[in-house]
Amino acid sequence: MRKVYIVSLALLLQACVTSQNYLYVPPQNAEGRQCVEACSKTQEACLVEEERSLAECEKQYRFDQRLYGDCGHANGTGQHIGCIEPQFCAPPNTIKCLNAYNICYETCGGDVVPE
């Protein structure tokens, strides 16, 4: 239950940080617009990788949580003395993907204007 609160808090804090909206002015030529399409694909791949990393981390966390529980029972005290507590997973770093997209978009000749 504690994990849910921490992950929820982390997502809430990230939402506050990522609340910046942008106006995207596309490049004027076809080559620039095609370049922006490549930026979009790269951003999508970045987001998919972030979600995959989170899913992998959560799988490892569940495994480590079982080991932690077993460790507490194995020492005969029911306490977790000498047991390694599992580490929580960080939320996906979508800001990294957005920043890379914005740089790519501008490199293609478009403008990214914070609103």
LOMAR-295423 format. One record per residue (C-alpha): residue number from 1; x, y, z. Coordinates in nm, 2 decimals, padded with zeros to 4 digits. Each point is the difference from the previous one (the first is absolute). Last residue first. Layout:
<pts>
(NUM,(X,Y,Z))
...
</pts>
This chain:
<pts>
(115,(00.22,02.89,-02.38))
(114,(00.36,-00.11,-00.07))
(113,(00.07,00.04,-00.37))
(112,(00.17,-00.28,-00.20))
(111,(00.09,00.11,-00.35))
(110,(00.06,-00.23,-00.30))
(109,(00.31,-00.02,-00.21))
(108,(00.08,-00.37,00.04))
(107,(00.25,00.09,00.28))
(106,(-00.30,00.17,00.18))
(105,(-00.19,-00.32,00.00))
(104,(00.30,-00.21,00.11))
(103,(00.06,00.23,00.30))
(102,(-00.37,-00.02,00.09))
(101,(-00.01,-00.38,-00.04))
(100,(00.31,-00.04,00.22))
(99,(-00.16,00.22,00.27))
(98,(-00.32,-00.20,-00.02))
(97,(00.18,-00.33,00.03))
(96,(00.20,00.11,00.30))
(95,(-00.32,00.15,00.16))
(94,(-00.16,-00.35,-00.04))
(93,(00.23,-00.14,00.26))
(92,(-00.22,-00.30,00.10))
(91,(-00.07,-00.01,00.37))
(90,(00.28,-00.12,00.23))
(89,(-00.02,-00.35,00.14))
(88,(00.02,-00.06,00.37))
(87,(00.31,-00.19,00.14))
(86,(-00.05,-00.33,00.18))
(85,(00.11,-00.02,00.36))
(84,(00.31,-00.21,00.06))
(83,(-00.04,-00.23,00.30))
(82,(00.24,00.01,00.29))
(81,(-00.28,00.05,00.25))
(80,(-00.33,-00.03,-00.18))
(79,(-00.21,-00.11,00.29))
(78,(-00.20,-00.32,00.02))
(77,(00.24,-00.12,00.26))
(76,(00.09,-00.34,-00.15))
(75,(00.26,00.13,-00.24))
(74,(-00.18,-00.17,-00.29))
(73,(-00.33,00.19,00.05))
(72,(00.16,00.34,-00.05))
(71,(00.21,-00.13,-00.29))
(70,(-00.31,-00.14,-00.17))
(69,(-00.17,00.34,00.01))
(68,(00.31,00.16,-00.15))
(67,(00.03,-00.27,-00.26))
(66,(-00.37,00.06,-00.09))
(65,(00.06,00.38,-00.02))
(64,(00.31,-00.06,-00.22))
(63,(-00.22,-00.20,-00.25))
(62,(-00.27,00.27,00.00))
(61,(00.27,00.27,-00.04))
(60,(00.16,-00.19,-00.30))
(59,(-00.34,00.00,-00.17))
(58,(-00.05,00.37,00.08))
(57,(00.34,00.08,-00.15))
(56,(-00.08,-00.19,-00.32))
(55,(-00.33,00.18,-00.03))
(54,(00.17,00.33,00.06))
(53,(00.27,-00.07,-00.26))
(52,(-00.26,-00.10,-00.25))
(51,(-00.20,00.32,00.07))
(50,(00.32,00.21,-00.05))
(49,(00.09,-00.20,-00.32))
(48,(-00.35,00.07,-00.14))
(47,(00.03,00.37,00.07))
(46,(00.34,00.01,-00.17))
(45,(-00.14,-00.19,-00.30))
(44,(-00.28,00.25,-00.03))
(43,(00.24,00.29,00.02))
(42,(00.21,-00.16,-00.28))
(41,(-00.31,-00.05,-00.22))
(40,(-00.10,00.36,00.06))
(39,(00.34,00.13,-00.09))
(38,(-00.01,-00.20,-00.32))
(37,(-00.33,00.17,-00.09))
(36,(00.17,00.33,00.08))
(35,(00.27,-00.08,-00.27))
(34,(-00.28,-00.06,-00.25))
(33,(-00.14,00.34,00.09))
(32,(00.34,00.16,-00.05))
(31,(00.05,-00.17,-00.34))
(30,(-00.35,00.12,-00.11))
(29,(00.08,00.36,00.07))
(28,(-00.14,00.26,00.24))
(27,(00.09,-00.17,00.33))
(26,(-00.28,-00.04,00.24))
(25,(-00.09,00.24,00.27))
(24,(-00.05,-00.20,00.32))
(23,(-00.16,00.19,00.29))
(22,(00.11,-00.15,00.33))
(21,(-00.16,-00.07,00.33))
(20,(00.19,-00.02,00.33))
(19,(-00.18,-00.23,00.25))
(18,(00.30,-00.23,00.01))
(17,(00.13,00.11,00.34))
(16,(-00.34,-00.02,00.17))
(15,(-00.07,-00.34,-00.17))
(14,(00.34,-00.12,00.13))
(13,(-00.10,00.09,00.35))
(12,(-00.33,-00.19,-00.04))
(11,(00.19,-00.30,-00.15))
(10,(00.24,00.00,00.29))
(9,(-00.29,00.02,00.25))
(8,(-00.18,-00.29,-00.16))
(7,(00.32,-00.21,00.00))
(6,(00.06,00.08,00.36))
(5,(-00.36,-00.07,00.10))
(4,(-00.02,-00.33,-00.20))
(3,(00.33,-00.11,00.14))
(2,(-00.13,00.04,00.36))
(1,(-00.29,-00.23,-00.08))
</pts>
